[in-house]
Structure formats: C-alpha cells, structure tokens
C-alpha cells in the first residue's frame, strides 16, 4: 500500500515537472520569436523623416511619424555621450556588449 502511494507521488511529481518544462519551453519560444534577426541587428534601417523639396532645391516640408535625423557620433558633445553611458550602463567599458549580471537581474 505504501509503495503504491509512493509511486503515485512520484508520478505526480513527474507530471508537474514535465508540465513546468513545457510551459517554460513555450515561454522561451514566444520570447525568441519576437526578437529581430541577427541581420536586422547588424544592419538597422532607421525610420527617418521624408523631406519634400521644391524644383529649385528648397525644403517645403517633412512627413514623419518619428522625427529622426541621421547624425555622426563625432558631432555629438562628449559630455552627452558620457551622460548617456552613465545613466544607461555604468559598466559599459567593462563588458563585451552585454552585461550578463544585469541581464540575469532583469
């Protein structure tokens, strides 16, 4: 009788572990499916404003959802870059691009 109860408990444990593993796998697949491909990360295409010019080259107007312009990083003030790094990632210079400690904490 005790062996039968022990077998039922083990069976329930296996079912719970298998269910948890399946749910975890579904969540991982859902998260990964929403991520951009490596090609998209390596070659981003920013959404820039469309500019309309007249025949003589004068800017008439712009159409945009997000008013973005392309700029070179060298044209930004050094203190702006340092402030961004300080607020976003204090260990920016100490890792290879991903701060694994912060990743797992998140």
C-alpha positions, 0 to 999 in steps of 0.5 A, a space after each residue: 500500500 505504501 509503495 503504491 502511494 509512493 509511486 503515485 507521488 512520484 508520478 505526480 511529481 513527474 507530471 508537474 515537472 514535465 508540465 513546468 518544462 513545457 510551459 517554460 519551453 513555450 515561454 522561451 519560444 514566444 520570447 525568441 520569436 519576437 526578437 529581430 534577426 541577427 541581420 536586422 541587428 547588424 544592419 538597422 534601417 532607421 525610420 527617418 523623416 521624408 523631406 519634400 523639396 521644391 524644383 529649385 532645391 528648397 525644403 517645403 516640408 517633412 512627413 514623419 511619424 518619428 522625427 529622426 535625423 541621421 547624425 555622426 557620433 563625432 558631432 555629438 558633445 562628449 559630455 552627452 555621450 558620457 551622460 548617456 553611458 552613465 545613466 544607461 550602463 555604468 559598466 559599459 567599458 567593462 563588458 563585451 556588449 552585454 552585461 550578463 549580471 544585469 541581464 540575469 537581474 532583469 
